[in-house]
């Protein structure tokens, strides 16, 4: 079994030719949340993945095996519920309301401009339909938000400049 213990988020810094040669590791969301698991890559190699606890793999991440070979992580299609606004009776704001209610239930949710995706749950599907949203069963990759305080953000904040969201001069209260 080939041991894997290093992750390069989104393959940052790797040449395109190296990424093209990398084997593929197709994993669903449940597996990508685990820091220790066994899997088989597209070359048929048995892999033992041992990452730091709390590591979440995202589609596009690259793993480095003990022999130096690269393995590209791909988010596997899986059963999901796709939630969209009803064009006849709703508005895009309905998706914001749905995200709020799902977030209050700590449901992993993938946010897209025109739809949301969650793992199948018939109770949540009924709640969303009662809110006049369309809920469709789909088979697609799942990349839920990491959360404001979570590690492994789905989106990089490295823009080539440093900045802070802190307010250095608090506003005085009257």
Protein Blocks (a to p, Z undefined) as FASTA:
>chain_A
ZZdfbdcehhioiafklmmmpccddddfklmmpcbdcdddfkopacdddddehiacdehi
acddfkopacdddddddddddddddfklmcfklmmmmmmmmmmnopacdddfkbccdddd
fklmmmmmmnopacddddddddddebjkbghiabdcbeoiacdfbdfbacddZZ
